[in-house]
Amino acid sequence: MSAPTLHEAAFSLEWQAKYIRRATAVADALAHFAAGEGCTDPAGDADIVAGGVLFLSSYLGRIADEAESGAASFKGDAQ
């Protein structure tokens, strides 16, 4: 295989940045819920935060998997 192109590396980084920004938006929303802003149902908000954290953990894991896969591919191709 040939070395990765600059375009391939840029695409991979762009994908990661886009999904990290989405994860940041979810984390921001969770922080507002956890702070109790506009809270009318603390137990319900706690359930939302717990579900959001589980989602965010999985989502960040997916981003990390993609980054590791891309890095391994680029390292292997470059050698």
MOPAC internal coordinates of N, CA, C and O (Angstrom, degrees):
PM7 1SCF
backbone

  N    0.0000 0     0.00 0     0.00 0    0    0    0
  C    1.4482 1     0.00 0     0.00 0    1    0    0
  C    1.5230 1   110.14 1     0.00 0    2    1    0
  O    1.2310 1   121.05 1   -28.15 1    3    2    1
  N    1.2865 1   115.61 1   151.85 1    3    2    1
  C    1.4568 1   119.90 1   179.09 1    5    3    2
  C    1.5301 1   110.17 1   -87.97 1    6    5    3
  O    1.2310 1   121.27 1   -15.30 1    7    6    5
  N    1.2943 1   115.18 1   164.70 1    7    6    5
  C    1.4636 1   120.70 1   178.61 1    9    7    6
  C    1.5315 1   109.54 1   -63.78 1   10    9    7
  O    1.2310 1   120.44 1   -31.07 1   11   10    9
  N    1.3282 1   116.77 1   148.93 1   11   10    9
  C    1.4628 1   118.73 1   178.96 1   13   11   10
  C    1.5233 1   110.66 1   -63.36 1   14   13   11
  O    1.2310 1   121.68 1   -32.45 1   15   14   13
  N    1.3008 1   114.39 1   147.55 1   15   14   13
  C    1.4573 1   118.92 1   178.72 1   17   15   14
  C    1.5220 1   109.74 1   -83.75 1   18   17   15
  O    1.2310 1   121.52 1   -16.58 1   19   18   17
  N    1.2968 1   114.69 1   163.42 1   19   18   17
  C    1.4594 1   120.14 1   175.94 1   21   19   18
  C    1.5247 1   109.52 1   -61.05 1   22   21   19
  O    1.2310 1   120.31 1   142.95 1   23   22   21
  N    1.3195 1   117.02 1   -37.05 1   23   22   21
  C    1.4640 1   121.26 1   178.91 1   25   23   22
  C    1.5335 1   111.07 1   -62.71 1   26   25   23
  O    1.2310 1   120.14 1   136.21 1   27   26   25
  N    1.3196 1   117.33 1   -43.79 1   27   26   25
  C    1.4689 1   120.54 1   179.02 1   29   27   26
  C    1.5258 1   111.30 1   -63.10 1   30   29   27
  O    1.2310 1   120.46 1   136.95 1   31   30   29
  N    1.3137 1   116.72 1   -43.05 1   31   30   29
  C    1.4692 1   120.40 1   178.94 1   33   31   30
  C    1.5257 1   110.49 1   -64.91 1   34   33   31
  O    1.2310 1   120.38 1   137.41 1   35   34   33
  N    1.3303 1   116.88 1   -42.59 1   35   34   33
  C    1.4596 1   120.77 1   179.69 1   37   35   34
  C    1.5262 1   110.76 1   -64.23 1   38   37   35
  O    1.2310 1   120.02 1   138.98 1   39   38   37
  N    1.3203 1   117.56 1   -41.02 1   39   38   37
  C    1.4660 1   121.26 1   178.44 1   41   39   38
  C    1.5220 1   110.81 1   -61.60 1   42   41   39
  O    1.2310 1   120.43 1   136.16 1   43   42   41
  N    1.3236 1   116.79 1   -43.84 1   43   42   41
  C    1.4609 1   121.51 1   179.20 1   45   43   42
  C    1.5309 1   111.08 1   -61.66 1   46   45   43
  O    1.2310 1   120.46 1   134.83 1   47   46   45
  N    1.3122 1   116.72 1   -45.17 1   47   46   45
  C    1.4686 1   120.44 1   179.73 1   49   47   46
  C    1.5219 1   111.31 1   -67.36 1   50   49   47
  O    1.2310 1   120.46 1   142.20 1   51   50   49
  N    1.3220 1   116.73 1   -37.80 1   51   50   49
  C    1.4617 1   120.68 1   178.23 1   53   51   50
  C    1.5327 1   110.31 1   -63.54 1   54   53   51
  O    1.2310 1   120.24 1   137.60 1   55   54   53
  N    1.3153 1   117.14 1   -42.40 1   55   54   53
  C    1.4704 1   121.73 1   178.09 1   57   55   54
  C    1.5189 1   109.77 1   -59.55 1   58   57   55
  O    1.2310 1   120.96 1   132.51 1   59   58   57
  N    1.3307 1   115.76 1   -47.49 1   59   58   57
  C    1.4647 1   119.99 1  -179.25 1   61   59   58
  C    1.5223 1   111.48 1   -62.24 1   62   61   59
  O    1.2310 1   120.01 1   135.93 1   63   62   61
  N    1.3199 1   117.58 1   -44.07 1   63   62   61
  C    1.4649 1   120.95 1  -179.92 1   65   63   62
  C    1.5222 1   111.42 1   -61.66 1   66   65   63
  O    1.2310 1   120.32 1   137.77 1   67   66   65
  N    1.3357 1   117.00 1   -42.23 1   67   66   65
  C    1.4586 1   120.96 1  -179.65 1   69   67   66
  C    1.5290 1   110.89 1   -61.53 1   70   69   67
  O    1.2310 1   120.44 1   134.40 1   71   70   69
  N    1.3019 1   116.77 1   -45.60 1   71   70   69
  C    1.4559 1   119.91 1  -177.09 1   73   71   70
  C    1.5187 1   112.32 1   -75.70 1   74   73   71
  O    1.2310 1   119.66 1   150.85 1   75   74   73
  N    1.3089 1   118.25 1   -29.15 1   75   74   73
  C    1.4666 1   120.45 1   174.45 1   77   75   74
  C    1.5243 1   109.69 1   -67.87 1   78   77   75
  O    1.2310 1   119.99 1   141.68 1   79   78   77
  N    1.3308 1   117.63 1   -38.32 1   79   78   77
  C    1.4684 1   120.53 1   176.44 1   81   79   78
  C    1.5320 1   110.42 1   -62.03 1   82   81   79
  O    1.2310 1   120.28 1   139.24 1   83   82   81
  N    1.3184 1   117.08 1   -40.76 1   83   82   81
  C    1.4686 1   119.96 1   177.31 1   85   83   82
  C    1.5236 1   110.91 1   -63.51 1   86   85   83
  O    1.2310 1   120.36 1   138.29 1   87   86   85
  N    1.3208 1   116.92 1   -41.71 1   87   86   85
  C    1.4606 1   120.50 1   178.21 1   89   87   86
  C    1.5243 1   110.61 1   -63.77 1   90   89   87
  O    1.2310 1   120.45 1   143.74 1   91   90   89
  N    1.3206 1   116.74 1   -36.26 1   91   90   89
  C    1.4639 1   120.86 1   177.86 1   93   91   90
  C    1.5227 1   110.94 1   -63.97 1   94   93   91
  O    1.2310 1   120.04 1   140.47 1   95   94   93
  N    1.3145 1   117.52 1   -39.53 1   95   94   93
  C    1.4636 1   121.10 1   178.08 1   97   95   94
  C    1.5270 1   110.70 1   -64.17 1   98   97   95
  O    1.2310 1   120.18 1   139.52 1   99   98   97
  N    1.3209 1   117.26 1   -40.48 1   99   98   97
  C    1.4694 1   120.94 1   177.51 1  101   99   98
  C    1.5235 1   109.61 1   -64.45 1  102  101   99
  O    1.2310 1   120.09 1   135.79 1  103  102  101
  N    1.3326 1   117.43 1   -44.21 1  103  102  101
  C    1.4662 1   121.05 1   179.47 1  105  103  102
  C    1.5288 1   110.69 1   -61.45 1  106  105  103
  O    1.2310 1   120.12 1   140.55 1  107  106  105
  N    1.3205 1   117.37 1   -39.45 1  107  106  105
  C    1.4601 1   121.57 1   178.49 1  109  107  106
  C    1.5316 1   110.57 1   -62.76 1  110  109  107
  O    1.2310 1   120.65 1   134.92 1  111  110  109
  N    1.3254 1   116.36 1   -45.08 1  111  110  109
  C    1.4722 1   120.05 1   178.52 1  113  111  110
  C    1.5272 1   110.69 1   -62.78 1  114  113  111
  O    1.2310 1   120.43 1   139.07 1  115  114  113
  N    1.3145 1   116.78 1   -40.93 1  115  114  113
  C    1.4680 1   120.19 1   178.58 1  117  115  114
  C    1.5239 1   111.21 1   -63.85 1  118  117  115
  O    1.2310 1   120.22 1   141.97 1  119  118  117
  N    1.3183 1   117.18 1   -38.03 1  119  118  117
  C    1.4626 1   120.63 1   178.47 1  121  119  118
  C    1.5297 1   110.69 1   -62.25 1  122  121  119
  O    1.2310 1   120.15 1   140.18 1  123  122  121
  N    1.3359 1   117.32 1   -39.82 1  123  122  121
  C    1.4641 1   120.61 1   178.20 1  125  123  122
  C    1.5277 1   110.77 1   -65.38 1  126  125  123
  O    1.2310 1   120.38 1   136.87 1  127  126  125
  N    1.3149 1   116.87 1   -43.13 1  127  126  125
  C    1.4632 1   119.81 1   177.38 1  129  127  126
  C    1.5229 1   110.68 1   -63.59 1  130  129  127
  O    1.2310 1   119.91 1   135.49 1  131  130  129
  N    1.3261 1   117.78 1   -44.51 1  131  130  129
  C    1.4618 1   121.68 1  -178.18 1  133  131  130
  C    1.5275 1   111.18 1   -64.53 1  134  133  131
  O    1.2310 1   120.39 1   148.51 1  135  134  133
  N    1.3229 1   116.87 1   -31.49 1  135  134  133
  C    1.4656 1   120.68 1   179.07 1  137  135  134
  C    1.5247 1   111.96 1   -76.10 1  138  137  135
  O    1.2310 1   120.38 1   170.87 1  139  138  137
  N    1.3140 1   116.87 1    -9.13 1  139  138  137
  C    1.4588 1   120.83 1   177.55 1  141  139  138
  C    1.5106 1   113.95 1    79.38 1  142  141  139
  O    1.2310 1   119.82 1  -160.59 1  143  142  141
  N    1.3220 1   117.95 1    19.41 1  143  142  141
  C    1.4630 1   120.68 1   179.54 1  145  143  142
  C    1.5290 1   109.37 1   -65.51 1  146  145  143
  O    1.2310 1   120.99 1   -56.03 1  147  146  145
  N    1.3237 1   115.72 1   123.97 1  147  146  145
  C    1.4561 1   120.82 1   179.89 1  149  147  146
  C    1.5191 1   112.70 1    68.81 1  150  149  147
  O    1.2310 1   120.82 1  -155.79 1  151  150  149
  N    1.3014 1   116.03 1    24.21 1  151  150  149
  C    1.4688 1   121.80 1  -174.11 1  153  151  150
  C    1.5247 1   111.85 1   -71.57 1  154  153  151
  O    1.2310 1   120.46 1   -56.69 1  155  154  153
  N    1.3118 1   116.73 1   123.31 1  155  154  153
  C    1.4665 1   122.02 1   172.15 1  157  155  154
  C    1.5259 1   110.10 1  -119.47 1  158  157  155
  O    1.2310 1   120.68 1   164.48 1  159  158  157
  N    1.3240 1   116.30 1   -15.52 1  159  158  157
  C    1.4637 1   121.33 1  -178.60 1  161  159  158
  C    1.5323 1   108.57 1  -142.15 1  162  161  159
  O    1.2310 1   120.05 1   -94.75 1  163  162  161
  N    1.3499 1   117.51 1    85.25 1  163  162  161
  C    1.4658 1   119.91 1  -176.80 1  165  163  162
  C    1.5297 1   114.23 1   -55.81 1  166  165  163
  O    1.2310 1   120.11 1   141.12 1  167  166  165
  N    1.3167 1   117.39 1   -38.88 1  167  166  165
  C    1.4675 1   119.86 1   179.90 1  169  167  166
  C    1.5271 1   110.58 1   -66.79 1  170  169  167
  O    1.2310 1   120.80 1   138.40 1  171  170  169
  N    1.3165 1   116.08 1   -41.60 1  171  170  169
  C    1.4622 1   120.08 1   178.36 1  173  171  170
  C    1.5195 1   111.53 1   -65.15 1  174  173  171
  O    1.2310 1   120.85 1   139.75 1  175  174  173
  N    1.3374 1   115.97 1   -40.25 1  175  174  173
  C    1.4599 1   119.95 1   177.83 1  177  175  174
  C    1.5219 1   111.04 1   -64.77 1  178  177  175
  O    1.2310 1   120.30 1   142.45 1  179  178  177
  N    1.3204 1   117.03 1   -37.55 1  179  178  177
  C    1.4705 1   120.55 1   178.12 1  181  179  178
  C    1.5273 1   110.15 1   -63.52 1  182  181  179
  O    1.2310 1   120.30 1   141.10 1  183  182  181
  N    1.3185 1   117.04 1   -38.90 1  183  182  181
  C    1.4689 1   120.73 1   177.10 1  185  183  182
  C    1.5303 1   111.03 1   -64.88 1  186  185  183
  O    1.2310 1   120.67 1   140.14 1  187  186  185
  N    1.3274 1   116.33 1   -39.86 1  187  186  185
  C    1.4643 1   120.22 1   178.50 1  189  187  186
  C    1.5223 1   110.03 1   -64.13 1  190  189  187
  O    1.2310 1   120.78 1   135.10 1  191  190  189
  N    1.3344 1   116.12 1   -44.90 1  191  190  189
  C    1.4668 1   120.11 1   179.85 1  193  191  190
  C    1.5277 1   110.11 1   -62.40 1  194  193  191
  O    1.2310 1   120.12 1   135.37 1  195  194  193
  N    1.3224 1   117.38 1   -44.63 1  195  194  193
  C    1.4685 1   120.55 1  -179.79 1  197  195  194
  C    1.5267 1   110.87 1   -61.12 1  198  197  195
  O    1.2310 1   120.16 1   135.02 1  199  198  197
  N    1.3137 1   117.30 1   -44.98 1  199  198  197
  C    1.4598 1   120.42 1   177.99 1  201  199  198
  C    1.5157 1   111.82 1   -64.65 1  202  201  199
  O    1.2310 1   120.84 1   140.12 1  203  202  201
  N    1.3251 1   116.00 1   -39.88 1  203  202  201
  C    1.4575 1   120.34 1   178.68 1  205  203  202
  C    1.5116 1   112.68 1   -64.70 1  206  205  203
  O    1.2310 1   120.74 1   141.16 1  207  206  205
  N    1.3199 1   116.19 1   -38.84 1  207  206  205
  C    1.4611 1   120.24 1   178.84 1  209  207  206
  C    1.5288 1   110.41 1   -66.56 1  210  209  207
  O    1.2310 1   120.04 1   139.57 1  211  210  209
  N    1.3112 1   117.52 1   -40.43 1  211  210  209
  C    1.4672 1   120.06 1   176.27 1  213  211  210
  C    1.5274 1   110.96 1   -61.93 1  214  213  211
  O    1.2310 1   120.82 1   136.32 1  215  214  213
  N    1.3302 1   116.04 1   -43.68 1  215  214  213
  C    1.4597 1   120.08 1   177.54 1  217  215  214
  C    1.5252 1   110.52 1   -62.00 1  218  217  215
  O    1.2310 1   120.78 1   133.05 1  219  218  217
  N    1.3284 1   116.11 1   -46.95 1  219  218  217
  C    1.4593 1   120.71 1  -177.01 1  221  219  218
  C    1.5246 1   111.25 1   -62.72 1  222  221  219
  O    1.2310 1   120.42 1   140.95 1  223  222  221
  N    1.3106 1   116.80 1   -39.05 1  223  222  221
  C    1.4694 1   120.80 1   177.73 1  225  223  222
  C    1.5212 1   110.74 1   -60.28 1  226  225  223
  O    1.2310 1   120.64 1   134.08 1  227  226  225
  N    1.3116 1   116.39 1   -45.92 1  227  226  225
  C    1.4604 1   120.97 1   178.97 1  229  227  226
  C    1.5231 1   111.10 1   -65.25 1  230  229  227
  O    1.2310 1   120.85 1   137.55 1  231  230  229
  N    1.3187 1   115.98 1   -42.45 1  231  230  229
  C    1.4634 1   122.00 1  -178.70 1  233  231  230
  C    1.5292 1   110.76 1   -63.23 1  234  233  231
  O    1.2310 1   120.51 1   134.58 1  235  234  233
  N    1.3302 1   116.64 1   -45.42 1  235  234  233
  C    1.4697 1   120.33 1   178.61 1  237  235  234
  C    1.5274 1   110.79 1   -66.03 1  238  237  235
  O    1.2310 1   120.51 1   144.96 1  239  238  237
  N    1.3217 1   116.62 1   -35.04 1  239  238  237
  C    1.4651 1   120.04 1   175.41 1  241  239  238
  C    1.5157 1   111.39 1   -61.60 1  242  241  239
  O    1.2310 1   120.40 1   140.52 1  243  242  241
  N    1.3149 1   116.84 1   -39.48 1  243  242  241
  C    1.4759 1   121.92 1   178.33 1  245  243  242
  C    1.5293 1   110.54 1   -64.67 1  246  245  243
  O    1.2310 1   120.64 1   137.35 1  247  246  245
  N    1.3267 1   116.39 1   -42.65 1  247  246  245
  C    1.4599 1   120.21 1   177.77 1  249  247  246
  C    1.5302 1   110.21 1   -62.77 1  250  249  247
  O    1.2310 1   120.48 1   136.21 1  251  250  249
  N    1.3241 1   116.69 1   -43.79 1  251  250  249
  C    1.4683 1   120.36 1   179.22 1  253  251  250
  C    1.5229 1   111.11 1   -63.86 1  254  253  251
  O    1.2310 1   120.17 1   138.78 1  255  254  253
  N    1.3324 1   117.28 1   -41.22 1  255  254  253
  C    1.4656 1   120.57 1   177.97 1  257  255  254
  C    1.5254 1   110.85 1   -60.18 1  258  257  255
  O    1.2310 1   120.99 1   135.94 1  259  258  257
  N    1.3255 1   115.72 1   -44.06 1  259  258  257
  C    1.4627 1   120.58 1  -179.77 1  261  259  258
  C    1.5312 1   110.72 1   -64.45 1  262  261  259
  O    1.2310 1   120.75 1   138.15 1  263  262  261
  N    1.3350 1   116.18 1   -41.85 1  263  262  261
  C    1.4689 1   119.91 1   179.45 1  265  263  262
  C    1.5259 1   111.01 1   -64.80 1  266  265  263
  O    1.2310 1   120.26 1   136.70 1  267  266  265
  N    1.3271 1   117.10 1   -43.30 1  267  266  265
  C    1.4609 1   120.85 1   178.55 1  269  267  266
  C    1.5238 1   111.43 1   -63.89 1  270  269  267
  O    1.2310 1   120.73 1   138.42 1  271  270  269
  N    1.3303 1   116.21 1   -41.58 1  271  270  269
  C    1.4527 1   120.53 1   179.09 1  273  271  270
  C    1.5283 1   110.88 1   -63.00 1  274  273  271
  O    1.2310 1   121.00 1   135.14 1  275  274  273
  N    1.3272 1   115.70 1   -44.86 1  275  274  273
  C    1.4573 1   119.87 1   178.29 1  277  275  274
  C    1.5122 1   111.96 1   -63.08 1  278  277  275
  O    1.2310 1   120.49 1   136.52 1  279  278  277
  N    1.3181 1   116.67 1   -43.48 1  279  278  277
  C    1.4655 1   120.41 1  -179.63 1  281  279  278
  C    1.5244 1   110.80 1   -63.89 1  282  281  279
  O    1.2310 1   120.25 1   136.56 1  283  282  281
  N    1.3199 1   117.12 1   -43.44 1  283  282  281
  C    1.4634 1   121.02 1   178.79 1  285  283  282
  C    1.5214 1   110.78 1   -62.89 1  286  285  283
  O    1.2310 1   120.85 1   138.57 1  287  286  285
  N    1.3068 1   115.98 1   -41.43 1  287  286  285
  C    1.4531 1   120.79 1   179.53 1  289  287  286
  C    1.5194 1   110.63 1   -64.33 1  290  289  287
  O    1.2310 1   120.73 1   134.08 1  291  290  289
  N    1.3250 1   116.21 1   -45.92 1  291  290  289
  C    1.4596 1   119.74 1  -178.63 1  293  291  290
  C    1.5259 1   111.04 1   -66.38 1  294  293  291
  O    1.2310 1   120.44 1   141.16 1  295  294  293
  N    1.3344 1   116.76 1   -38.84 1  295  294  293
  C    1.4650 1   120.16 1   178.34 1  297  295  294
  C    1.5224 1   110.19 1   -64.49 1  298  297  295
  O    1.2310 1   121.07 1   135.05 1  299  298  297
  N    1.3306 1   115.56 1   -44.95 1  299  298  297
  C    1.4551 1   119.83 1  -179.34 1  301  299  298
  C    1.5065 1   112.47 1   -65.95 1  302  301  299
  O    1.2310 1   120.17 1   139.17 1  303  302  301
  N    1.3072 1   117.29 1   -40.83 1  303  302  301
  C    1.4626 1   122.00 1   179.69 1  305  303  302
  C    1.5247 1   112.02 1   -68.72 1  306  305  303
  O    1.2310 1   120.84 1   148.40 1  307  306  305
  N    1.3196 1   116.00 1   -31.60 1  307  306  305
  C    1.4592 1   119.80 1  -175.33 1  309  307  306
  C    1.5345 1   112.38 1   -77.53 1  310  309  307
  O    1.2310 1   120.83 1   163.07 1  311  310  309
  N    1.3196 1   116.01 1   -16.93 1  311  310  309
  C    1.4638 1   118.92 1  -176.89 1  313  311  310
  C    1.5059 1   112.26 1   -86.36 1  314  313  311
  O    1.2310 1   120.10 1   180.00 1  315  314  313

